[in-house]
Amino acid sequence: MKKHNKKKEARREERVHRSGRRQYPQFEGKVQMTREGFIYVIIEGQDDDVYVKAGKTRHALNGDWVRVAVTKSAGRGMRREGEVVEILRPSKAPFVGYMHFMGAQAWVLMQSKFMPYDIQVDAELARSMGAQAGMKVAVVVDHWLRGEPSPWGHLVDVLGTPGDNDTEMHAILAEFNLPYRFEKEVENAADKISEEITAADLKGRKDFRDTLTFTIDPADAKDFDDALSFRRLENGNYEIGVHIADVSYYVKPGSAVDKEARERGTSVYLVDRTVPMLPEKLCNKLCSLRPDEDKLTFSAVFEIGPKGAVKSRWIGRTIIRSDSRMDYDQAQAVIDNPPEKDKRTPLQDALLTLNGLAHIFRETRFKAGAINFDRPEMKVEVDGQGKPVRVFQKIARESNNLIEEFMLLANRTVAEYVGTGGKMNGVPMKSAKTFVYRIHGEPNYEKLESLRGFASNFGYKMEEATSGKSAASSLRELLSSSKGKPEYEAFQNIALRSMAKAVYSTDNIGHYGLAFNFYTHFTSPIRRYPDLMVHRLLSAYLAGGSSADKARFEKECVHASERELVAADAERTSVKYKLVEFMQDKIGQEFEGAVSGMTEWGMYVEIDDTHIEGMVPLREIRSDFYEFDEARYRLVGRRTRRQYRLGDRVRIKVKNANLEQRLLDYELIENEEDTTPAPAPAAPARGRGRKRPEPRRKAR
């Protein structure tokens, strides 16, 4: 596995910022604003951002791309400081606030943790859009000229009454500049696509309609991108097909539907709804692999031996007819209670055989160096009005792993074929061609070294990581030996922070987390635009086409990666909103939990049962003045020398649930030993010590 060198490393500008006789280095980065008006400039490729006081921002706002001059280097316990030199690209993302009229003037009042300034808008235009006082609206800033007391903007949407579930979910989508409806032109274009499958549509396709085929998806799923087919061969091997909705056959490049899908990049899954990448006609009907309906698919078909060896592979266009639609619980019931061999239905036989192969594939991956972060995924259940009624842990079971392993097999096979210029369907490609890969670089070795030091505090000996493979091995050993112990989740959290982000790229470096040299996304074209690009490229190459324009597809990869991040942020925000809403009636209640994070200004605690995280502000811990020891991931009381480390057990009381800012505040319940000084305390510090940096409180 090659080591990934980011293409978008921080750009060190040749120009310097001059102040008197001093010259300061400049960088470009993205603004993260705070409620107090100061900002942080996040520079890609650098771990530390740049703090800018409110008076030195040049009216830069959250999401703006700016050039910043670093005027103070990082010192002991203090971050870098600077000032904005130029706003290079203002953000077009809306801010969400409350409509307020005052005579002939109108304002959007902000209560966002990312926007401290109210925005003036045209009152007449706001009223013409149906805005009324107190309503939630979305506003885009147009300008903030020097000398003006506040920014000017224009409304882009009237969201509705605050507190209403639809209003709040639409507000989250608006905040991330995500659409929640399709334009009529796009809907009409989708509606015009024919549902009839003609003889021309079948030309060149393999027919799998007489082969046992089925889907396994969540119980509430409506779009089924993938299906599996199964057939026993006379030689004792199995023919297994991974069939994927042939979206590229219906959605043509440059069409209205295609342009909208590209812009969205992915479907967005909020707590109570899905915002699809494609109109309903396509995602839930035409392309969805519903049972007892003929469907056009793009497939990877394998001959596999009983011990998991892949004997042959074929990729091409097909037609299928699903015999059964199962959910994960139904599939798991068969796996948990397998009928005797002579009493199994063909579907049960297929399911159990595939599950056995999936076990082999999974074990092989982990032996090759794949990493499994077994973190609990918490789900929020809402009622018909969107009110959260339950928070529960979603556990991945064998039925989930079964589908995952065969999707991984198909994705890897497609990437290997194009990436190696190999032979497929009896025809050699001769040379590798431009492709869209899903890549994942090696971890940050400095952060892994910090984890090694942290683990040693608990008595664990973690081998030094000298390569990607040794890093994976030492991580697996650490997580395996600590599983079930209080420090396990702390180790997982730090390990996750050391990992690179998976992205799309035309430059293949492999996928470190999966331990694959070649990997792509082929299996979900209904909900991911990169998969649609992969289908188009694959179709062209199977037909003998020449290599695509690398520069063009690299640009598309960057765009798709950005859209994926935005969608993930919106999804996390909707979950956070519902978790805070769930906790609103629990103010004053006490819970057991574990320390899940810490900063200079607060200690984060996760409640045991629900894993709902909130912050205990350090200034509100009564027993002592606590300081953050970043090198050892701990908080140390100045007087008592009492320590809090990641994973420590604590008891908290819910103090505040701020729904507007989606923040939870906890109060630490201390006992007598927490307030008792250690037997040999350090020499008392003079005064209050160093000044804490301005708080940077991200939503977690």
Phi, psi and omega in degrees: 000124179285156176276132185277120171260115184302135177286333183257054175292158181303133182272115176274113184287145177291328180289154176233153178270128183256134174222104188065235179265355183278148174236135185238141177292148181240150177220161172254143180193180183255139184276131165245116185265160178241165179298333183276353175102343175277165185228165169238133176260116183268119185253118184297136181092355179238137181288326185259133178268182184244124179277132180233124179296157183303326183281357183238025184267347185055034179067022173292141182239171184304131178091348178294149174260122189229165167256128183238139175261130179273110184262343177223126179285161178294136177239190182297112178075004182236144181271170177294148175237156180196193176215148180285129179267322184201142172269111185276320183211102179297144178290142176259004179289138181287157167256147180252132180205195185248135182287135180218127178250141177217094184067234181273359182254158179219145182224152168253114184274131186263139169228027182273146176285353179251002184214106183271353188250134173288153186242127179276139180225169178285118185296316183296317179295321179299316179295323180295337178272000179092010180288134176236157181305134178091346180288153172277135180223163174248132185226139176253133178284128178268318180196161173214091186284154178301133181095341177282140183288338183204165181286156174251147178206190177221147179289139173249343177195147171257113191275327177128200185281128179304141180093335176293137187300314180298320178301314185289322177291320176293328178296320178295316178297318179296320180302326180261012178058040179254140180283155174233014173207157176265143173295152183302323180301319181289316178301316181296320180296320178293319181297334182280348180289127185291141177268348183286136175258116184258175177298326179295325179293333183272351183300125178082005181259144170279141184259116179249017185292339179263004178262138179305122184222143182206163176241150172228120184215171173302153184300328184262011181290147177242332179253125182248100183282331192229149176219156176244141172242155185215134177210131175280135180261159183295334181277005178093352177273179180237140169262119183236125180251134171253107189253126185241139180309130184273067183297324183295340178288330183262326184260107185271143179304134178086352178287167180300319180294318181296316180299319180292319179296318179298316181297318179290317176082327184195158168286152181243129185249094174279174185304317189248006184197162172247132173257101191284156175285328182244151177301157186303323181305322181274309189286327184256348184236284190299314184265346182288131185279068183284150183294150175063027176227137175292133182223140176276132185223163172244125194231152168242119186242133187235146163258120186234135178281165182301337180261013173093004180283129178277114184273325179203164181214150179217138178232133178177182181275144187217174168229137181230170172216105184295133180272337186205143174245109180251153168260172186296325179295318179295318179294321181294326179298322178291319180294320182288329183230069185292130176293161175298150188306317184283357180247006182280142170285162176304323180292318179295320178298315179298314184298315182289324177294315179297324179294322177297319178293321179299322177300317180295314180300317183295316180296321179296319179300313183291327175294329181280351177119006178296150182247135179242109174267103186274063181271139179293135176259118183267135180243147178251123176266130180241157177273189183297338179263006179085007180280130180291129182241344182201142172240124185220163182268127176270119184254126176286126182245185184300324180295324175294315181295326179302307180297317182303314185295322180283331173292320177298319179299315180295314180299315181294319182297316179298315181295320179296319181300310182285320186289334181257354184065036187280191182259136178217133179059031178083359183244121178284142177279334177082321179207155179294151182230165178304134182209165176259111180257154169258112187244154179213114184281173179291159184288170175281113187288332176294319179291325176295325178294323176296321177296321179299317178293320179296316181296328180296333177296338180260005178091011180265137176256108180257126181295146178293135181275114180251352179204170179300319182291318180292327177296315179298318181296315182291325176295315180299319180296316180296313182292323179294316184285340182258357184299135181089356180253159185303328184279353185303310182293327176297317178298318179299315181300314181292320179298319179297323180292339179277347185280145173288164176271139174283136182219174174263142181199153173274350177263110184278126173236006182087178180239105186298313185298328180266349183062040176249138175282335178225133179204146177213180173246109183241341198263001182221058182289345176290328187241357180224125181292324177305324178296323177295319176297318179299316179299317182294315179297316182298316179300317180295318183288323177296332179272004178089015182291159179280168184295139181285167180292110184298315183299319180297315183286332175295320177299319178294324178296317179299315180299315181297320179296320179295317180295324178298317180296317180298315180298318180296320178297317179296319179297315178297323180294321179294323177295314180300318179301313183289328177293318178295319177298320179298328184271355185299326181268013181245015176301130181092346179279151181254147182217153171273145180199190180225148178292123185248349180187162179204149180218185179294339188244351182194163177244124179269139182230135175256127176291141187302302191292320188252348184059026177281126187258138174220174184244137171260108179297134182299324182294345182258003173280114191286330192289335187193173174261110187263139178240147184270121175260093188296323183299327182249010179049058181211160171250136183234127176287131184295321184269311187274340187064014176298139182242145168237130179236162176305134180092349180297144179279133178218167174238134183231162172242137178286119186259320184205143176232100183268099185291322183297319180261002176056048182233143176243132175250130176248157173246132180284127175270112185257149174252182188298322183291338178291336184257000181269127180298149176295156183304324183230076183292156177292161178304136183299138178282150179274135179067208182260007179079195184292153178286133177289143177294163177304142183292140173238097188252101178273150172293131182245000000 
